[in-house]
Amino acid sequence: MAAEREVRRTQGHRVSVPASTLDGEARSASPSRGAPVRRTAAHASRRNRIGLAFTLPALIVVGAILAYPLLYLLYLSFSTYRPLSSAEISWAGLDNYVRLFTDSTVANSLAVTLQFTLASVLIEIVLGTACAILLANVMLGARGRGSRIAARLLGSAYIIPFAVPAVAGAYAWRMVLDAQFGAVNAVLGTHTPWLVSYPMLSIVVIDSWKMMPFVLFVMLAAVMSIEPSQYEAAELDGAGAVRQLFSITLPSVLPVMVITAAFRAVDAFTKVFDTVFATTGGGPGDATRVFPLLIWRTAFTHLDFGNASAQAIAALAISLVFGGALLFTQRRNAS
């Protein structure tokens, strides 16, 4: 029959089915094009609402823990609070910020901190990136079992300085740089009081030794993620190791390098306290009196919590501007 165009098998028998019936079933079985999209969007929206419902309590708790100290610090920066004079917190308006911009001690401390930050971050980024490239070559070039084990041990040993507590590392360096019994003077055959004669250089070296493994760890991951086919194509074109370094490796890891530098700059500017406190104490004079140490002395030596809070807000604002400027520069160059 002409109207019957498809045959179904049912329990081994051939059954003829009209074409109109098949067309109707096909139309009823196949949904419209928009239905799956609508169902997928609704399902994703439902999953987002459920995920937000589960994470919202944790977000509220964490937000409160982070927001309360910051808001209280901002409140104290506009107040006068000196426990030795009075237990009351009185409103001071902008007096603490006016004092912040007119005090020569603050200006000198900011200059010292900026000098330390630039020197320390520059050394860490340059040496960390160079060591990451060398370590990646060693790890990728290991062929035998012994070589692979040695490469893994070498790849694990570099993290040791970063794992050492900052105060413990600072006191160890204080002994190493001792004028009479220090290992550095023993090797050089001198009796140089490094922490007195070269205080800024000393704390930059100590901080670089402590934090360079972090930079190396990040940059090693960036170098190892470069596609090997790029180096293979460069070798076929006759490019040597130096050309590959400046044409492939450094351009590929530059975004990660800039982000790492921005992170380290913010971290160095706001957290360089324990190393200076345990080695030079801010001296000699005010040669290494970094801004976090000035904030600590203002708060816990002079017990001027209002002025110390204004200094802390200024340090936070400067570090955010500094890091944001680096990221903005990188994004502008990338575009």
Secondary structure, 3 states (H helix, E strand, C coil): CCCEEEEEEECCEEEEEEHHHHHHHHHHHCCCCHHHHHHHHHHHHHHHHHHHHHHHHHHHHHHHHHHHHHHHHHHHHCEECCCCCCCCCEECCCHHHHHHHHCHHHHHHHHHHHHHHHHHHHHHHHHHHHHHHHHHHHHHHCCCHHHHHHHHHHHHHCCHHHHCCHHHHHHHHHHHCCCCCCHHHHHHCCCCCHHHHCHHHHHHHHHHHHHHHHHHHHHHHHHHCCCHHHHHHHHHCCCCHHHHHHHHHHHHHHHHHHHHHHHHHHHHHHHCCHHHHHHCCCCCCCCCCCHHHHHHHHHHCCCCHHHHHHHHHHHHHHHHHHHHHHHHHHHHHHC
